[in-house]
């Protein structure tokens, strides 16, 4: 049981980033569709559960030890592996930029400081950490995730309990917000396509680590249950966050960090504590993204590695001034659509691997 819970919590930690914790992702992907957003959150829960189970199971089955090896094996075809690899590279950089921008929104919203203060501070911390390889710092920050989960549960309960606006008014206010899908695509309703896009985006972010995590577990049944439980738990957090934001959407719709606003309204002290948690999660996510990106192209400790880190840090710093909310609405849906290639590869992988295994057995018997 402990091994199952370990895999489940690790899967949640991989997927949950600062965009989720801030509530901005939930607002744009789900709450902006009003009542229908709740159905979308439930659909996303089901897909996350399936994808979590599939990723960790495939990782165990392939005994994955390499990011590149796992991606190309799952993809099956070189051309698809190349596309998925490009998607992940773009995802690492895009999400990293969004995290840097998010660091500017926290001191601006919570303390009234210029966004540039948080942006520069985060950029310096991220670049320095990657160059120094301070793994202990990242591990400490990662331990904040359980606190975040508890916070989401409490915030959702309090927000729904203190709701003082009619559901029809909240629905109208929610639908007036910017959403990631303004209409239909492939005959899918906006809320459904948004839910699929959200899962696709997050799987693109966490697929590599989830595969490798499954590779550390010898028992395929344990890894499958762990991934399934992790996906279900993640989905529950999405549903609860959506309900919390929807119940107070008339209050939080205009801010970059809706969840931070909800907490700060409960208690300024809790708001300060939650802002530190958010900043820590942004740091953790940004380091993970840029470290993985640098490792994809360079060898740690070399001159090329240091130059690469400085360059991507400078480029990310410049792009982050576009703004956190705008970057989420631009990068995340784009990554979500690109991530459909990975979703396709994951759905077809079990059948392809089973076929390859059968072919190998026939060759050995012959």
GUTISE-666720 format. One record per residue (C-alpha): x, y, z negated. Coordinates in steps of 0.25 Angstrom, whole numbers, plus 5000, padded with zeros to 4 digits. Layout:
XYZ/...
***
This chain:
500050005000/501150104997/501750085011/500450115017/500250235009/501650275012/501450265027/500050335026/500650455018/501850465027/500950475039/500150585033/501450655030/501850645044/500550705050/500250805039/500950935043/500851085040/499851105050/498951005044/499251055030/498951195033/497551165039/497851235052/497851105060/496551055053/495851195056/496151195071/496051045074/494751015065/494151125058/494051215070/492951115075/492051135063/491251005060/491750935071/493150955066/492850855054/492550745064/493850775071/494550765058/493950625056/494250585070/495750635068/495750545055/495350425063/496450445074/497550475063/497250345056/497350265069/498650345073/499250335060/499050185060/499550165074/500850245072/501250175059/500950045065/501650065078/502850115070/502949985062/502649895074/503849965082/504749975069/504950125074/506250185070/506350295080/505450405084/505850405099/505750245099/504350245092/503750355102/504250285114/503850145110/502450195106/502350275119/502650145127/503050225140/504250315142/503450425148/502450425136/503550415126/504250535132/502950615132/502650575117/504150605114/503950745120/502650765112/503350735099/504450825102/503450945105/502650905093/503850915084/504251055089/502851105090/502451065076/503751115070/503451255076/502051255070/502651215056/503551335057/502451425060/501551365049/502651405039/502351555043/500851535040/501051495026/501751615020/500951705028/499651645024/499951625009/500951735006/500651845017/502051835022/502451845037/502451715044/503851735049/504251705034/503751565034/504151535048/505651575046/505751505033/505151375038/506051385050/507351395042/506951285032/506551185044/507851215051/508751205039/508051075034/508251005048/509651045048/509951005034/509050875035/508450905021/507550775021/507350785006/506650925008/505750875019/505350755010/505050834998/504150925007/503450805013/503050764999/502050884999/501150805008/500350724997/500150864991/499550915004/498650795005/498150824991/497950964994/497150935006/496150854998/495950964987/495851074997/494751005005/493950964993/494051114988/493751175001/492551095004/492051104989/492151264990/491551275004/490551395004/490251415019/489251335026/489651215035/489051285048/489851415045/491151335043/490951255056/490751385064/491951455057/492851325060/492451315074/492851465076/494251425073/495351395084/495351245087/496451165094/495351115105/494451215110/493551125118/493550985124/494650905131/494450765137/492950785133/493350775119/492650875109/493650985103/493650925089/493950785094/495050825103/495650915092/495650795082/496350705092/497350815095/497650835081/497950685079/498750685091/499550805087/499850745073/500250605079/501250675088/501850735076/501850615067/501950495076/503450475076/503550475061/502350385059/502950285069/504250285062/503550275048/502850155053/504150095057/504650095043/503450005039/503649855042/502149815040/501249865052/500049845043/500549945032/500950045042/499650035050/498850055037/499750165032/499650245045/498150225045/497950275031/498850395034/498050435046/496750425038/497350505026/497850605036/496450615043/495750635029/496650755026/496250815040/494750795037/494950855023/495750975028/494750995039/493650995028/494351095019/494651195031/493251185037/492651205023/493451335022/493651375037/493051515035/494151545025/495351475032/495151485047/495951605049/497251555041/498451475046/498451385034/496951345031/497351245020/498251345013/497151445013/496251345007/497251314996/497651454993/496151494992/496051384981/497251434973/498351534977/499351444969/498851314977/499051404990/500451434987/500751284984/500051234996/500751345005/502151275000/501551135003/501251185017/502551255019/503251125015/502451045025/502751135036/504251125032/504150975032/503450965045/504351065052/505550995048/505050865052/504650915066/505950995069/506850885063/506150775072/506250865084/507750895081/508050745079/507350715092/508450795100/509650805091/510450725081/510350775067/511650855062/512150885076/512451025081/511350995091/510350965080/510551095073/510451175085/509151105089/508551135075/508951275076/508351295090/507051225087/506951305074/507151435081/506051395092/505051355081/505251475073/504951565086/503751485090/503151475076/502851625076/501651595086/500951555073/500551435065/499051425069/499351455084/500451355085/499551245078/498451275089/499551265100/500451155097/499651055089/498551035100/499651025111/500450925103/499050855100/498850835115/500250795118/500150695107/499050625114/500150555122/500650495108/499250455104/499050385117/500450315115/500050275101/498650215105/499250135116/500550095108/499949975101/499449905113/500749935121/501549885110/500749755108/500849735123/502349745122/502449655110/501649545118/502549565130/503849545122/503249425115/502949365129/504349395134/504949325121/504049205123/504449195138/
***
